Amino acid sequence: MACRPRLRGVFEVLAVCAAMFAPCGAKAPAAQPAAALEFAKPPIVLYDPEQRRMYVWARLSRPLRHNVGYPAEDAGQPARFAVPFTPRNPSHVEYDPQYPTCYFEELHFAKPGPVLTDGQPLEVSLAVNSSRKLTTTGTVEVTDLLDSHPDQELGCGRAKDTRVCGQSVMGKRVSLVVSFATRTRCAVGRDVSSSVGGWADPKCSQDLCARRHRSNRGFRCDSGLLGESRVHRSWEVVCTKGGAEVRAYAAD
């Protein structure tokens, strides 16, 4: 807060400055740059050759900057993992708030699919945006248990005070599922999501009109598109209050 003269006079300026314990004209401390983004450990690539499906898992040095809807380092540019094989459809990394520095992405391949062996090294890149990517070497694990979570192998740190909720809420135009509650109760998440359900509108295809309805039961809410098909779309709704956070998924 800069100390500038105001209409109420010099005494008000002096009072404000004294309260701040800082001399007038002193510069505010410079914002600290975010830590460098890099792979914290070699990625793990789970691959099922019969289904031609692959899960790329990686632990990063820190969370991406944007984790509402499509995870991204730069807003509006979803982050993606890339391997030396072209998947059938473009995808994007996914975020699990229980493990805030670990991300994964599911890739599908057309026939005949990549030929990979267990333990094989594989180049993995994280496309941060259109002009920047991080590249390292991961390890292939051939398995049909693609839903397994290699958090121990990657050393993914588990978030404190984060609960899995799984409670459904019917809104006026969308259905919601309260997925996670951090530093608060799932019942609070349900209450907040019920408020969101009163205004969430798929006509606002990117954010369900959250920009018009930020405040919900004392939480500040945001929303982002998470996926879309010919029939349905899905969004992520994230509401915060101090250190508390509620996450819900919405679908039309």
C-alpha positions, -999 to 999 in steps of 0.1 A, spaced: 0 0 0 18 32 -12 16 63 10 2 91 -12 -14 124 -1 -52 123 2 -79 149 6 -82 144 43 -47 158 48 -13 150 59 -22 137 93 -41 108 78 -11 99 57 11 99 87 -13 77 106 -14 52 79 23 51 75 28 47 112 4 18 114 23 1 86 56 5 105 71 16 72 85 50 61 65 69 35 79 64 0 93 30 9 90 5 -19 69 -26 -15 89 -58 -14 93 -73 -48 71 -104 -56 91 -136 -54 93 -155 -87 78 -190 -87 103 -219 -83 115 -233 -116 93 -260 -131 110 -293 -138 106 -331 -134 114 -340 -98 118 -377 -107 118 -398 -139 82 -404 -151 65 -437 -150 47 -449 -182 20 -476 -176 12 -493 -208 -14 -520 -217 -5 -533 -252 -38 -552 -256 -59 -521 -251 -33 -498 -266 -37 -475 -237 -10 -456 -218 -9 -436 -186 20 -412 -182 27 -402 -146 51 -376 -135 60 -357 -103 70 -321 -109 90 -298 -87 59 -278 -79 22 -277 -89 13 -260 -122 1 -224 -118 -35 -231 -129 -54 -261 -116 -90 -253 -123 -103 -271 -153 -75 -280 -177 -42 -279 -157 -19 -253 -172 13 -233 -164 1 -205 -186 -37 -197 -185 -55 -210 -215 -28 -233 -226 -34 -268 -212 -3 -288 -203 2 -321 -221 26 -350 -219 42 -362 -252 58 -395 -261 75 -406 -294 41 -420 -306 11 -401 -318 -21 -408 -298 -55 -412 -314 -69 -380 -299 -53 -350 -282 -56 -350 -245 -42 -330 -215 -27 -337 -181 -50 -343 -151 -46 -331 -115 -53 -349 -83 -55 -325 -53 -45 -354 -30 -11 -354 -47 -6 -317 -58 28 -321 -75 19 -353 -94 1 -352 -128 -10 -379 -152 -24 -382 -187 -42 -411 -205 -32 -417 -241 -50 -440 -266 -33 -454 -298 -47 -467 -330 -38 -502 -342 -13 -518 -341 -1 -496 -312 34 -490 -299 56 -521 -292 71 -516 -258 88 -538 -232 88 -538 -194 116 -516 -181 122 -499 -214 134 -463 -212 111 -439 -230 114 -402 -238 87 -381 -221 80 -344 -226 58 -320 -208 45 -294 -233 40 -264 -210 28 -242 -238 32 -238 -276 68 -228 -274 82 -245 -242 85 -281 -231 105 -301 -206 120 -334 -217 134 -363 -197 135 -401 -198 109 -422 -181 105 -460 -176 78 -482 -191 58 -506 -169 38 -531 -191 6 -538 -171 -31 -542 -174 -36 -524 -140 -37 -489 -155 -58 -475 -127 -30 -481 -102 -15 -450 -87 24 -450 -86 25 -424 -59 50 -443 -38 74 -450 -67 73 -413 -76 74 -401 -40 42 -380 -45 36 -360 -13 1 -364 -1 -18 -331 7 -27 -326 43 -63 -324 55 -78 -334 21 -109 -356 21 -125 -375 -7 -162 -367 -6 -181 -382 -36 -215 -365 -27 -240 -357 -55 -258 -324 -58 -285 -317 -83 -284 -282 -97 -309 -264 -118 -290 -269 -151 -261 -292 -142 -255 -321 -118 -225 -318 -95 -204 -343 -75 -184 -329 -45 -151 -346 -51 -126 -332 -25 -127 -310 6 -94 -296 20 -93 -281 55 -131 -283 57 -158 -309 60 -176 -326 30 -209 -313 44 -196 -277 39 -185 -287 3 -220 -300 -3 -235 -267 10 -212 -246 -12 -219 -268 -42 -257 -265 -37 -252 -227 -39 -232 -232 -71 -259 -255 -85 -284 -226 -83 -267 -205 -109 -243 -228 -129 -253 -225 -165 -238 -245 -194 -245 -216 -217 -213 -202 -203 -193 -230 -219 -159 -221 -203 -168 -213 -167 -205 -220 -161 -209 -182 -155 -188 -184 -124 -174 -149 -131 -209 -135 -123 -213 -155 -91 -180 -156 -72 -193 -157 -37 -210 -188 -24 -215 -194 13 -185 -173 20 -163 -191 -5 -149 -176 -37 -156 -199 -66 -141 -204 -100 -148 -229 -127 -131 -243 -158 -140 -266 -187 -126 -301 -181 -138 -322 -210 -164 -323 -238 -178 -347 -263 -206 -347 -288 -232 -353 -261 -218 -341 -227 -195 -315 -213 -179 -315 -178 -164 -287 -157 -144 -284 -125 -156 -260 -98 -131 -249 -72 -142 -227 -42 -117 -213 -17 -120 -196 17 -87 -188 35 -69 -222 35 -100 -242 29 -109 -255 -6 -138 -274 -21 -136 -291 -55 -166 -304 -74 -172 -318 -109 -202 -306 -129 -218 -321 -160 -247 -311 -182 
